[in-house]
Amino acid sequence: MKIAGILISFILFAAMCSAQSGTSLATVPDSTKPVQVLKVACGQCMLGMKADGCTFGCTD
């Protein structure tokens, strides 16, 4: 039974690895699409956690 579990785990792992995309990402943004600027904040800023400083350098 232990060998069957290991075998099933290996088969599932192999299936997940083969499902990965082999295409590369674009190195230059598509000029036909708008550029989105996102605002991020770390847990220290958003949740008022005590820390030495902000992880992302938030100013808000």
PETA-V775656 format. One record per backbone hydrogen bond with DSSP energy under -1.0 kcal/mol. NH is the residue of the N-H (numbers start at 1). CO is the residue of the C=O. If there is no record, write none. Layout:
nh:NH co:CO
nh:NH co:CO
This chain:
nh:5 co:1
nh:6 co:2
nh:7 co:3
nh:8 co:4
nh:9 co:5
nh:10 co:6
nh:11 co:7
nh:12 co:8
nh:13 co:9
nh:14 co:10
nh:15 co:11
nh:16 co:12
nh:17 co:13
nh:18 co:14
nh:20 co:17
nh:33 co:30
nh:46 co:42
nh:47 co:43
